[in-house]
Amino acid sequence: MTIPGGTPQVTASTPRLQPRWFIKLFWKAHRAAFRITGGRRGLWAARPERWGTLWLTTTGRRSGQERSVIVGYLEDGPNLVTMAMNGWGEAEPAWWLNLQANPRARVRLAEGTREVVAHAAIGEERVRLWDRWRALDKDLDGYARRRPAETAVVVLEPVAAPS
């Protein structure tokens, strides 16, 4: 079985993306709006028919400094699910590389903050979660074909509060 989001193969049926400079500029502007408004703008909750956005803070794998980024997510029970797709560019996003080195992180949602631990979904979990994303984005497989490696589906599990 071929797992979606794997080997790239850009064809005539591959959906068109905005230019890379535009994608990067959009996300920089989004982060700036979030910071300027003190977090009052820029995050929205996921719904069954729409993904949401969250502010993810990781620990830099080399610097040890906090690094933050806004990513899209969907909910899967108590877990939050995102994709390490870097605007569908070739490189792995730095936040994902940071989480692989240190899976503990903090997320800020429209409704509050929580501590999480990350892992890459594999096997049936990955297939199930990829299908959930595909239900929200009909072009998902086409975008994923643009990447040279499989796009990681990242699960952010809440860390249990100490008793």
PEURTA-V443335 format. One record per run of one state. SS is the DSSP state (a for helix, b for strand, c for the rest). FROM is the first residue (numbers start at 1). TO is the last residue. If there is no record, write none. Layout:
SS & FROM & TO
SS & FROM & TO
This chain:
c & 1 & 19
a & 20 & 36
c & 37 & 46
b & 47 & 47
c & 48 & 49
b & 50 & 50
c & 51 & 51
b & 52 & 59
c & 60 & 65
b & 66 & 76
c & 77 & 78
b & 79 & 84
c & 85 & 85
a & 86 & 88
c & 89 & 93
a & 94 & 101
c & 102 & 103
b & 104 & 109
c & 110 & 111
b & 112 & 120
c & 121 & 122
a & 123 & 136
c & 137 & 139
a & 140 & 144
c & 145 & 151
b & 152 & 158
c & 159 & 163
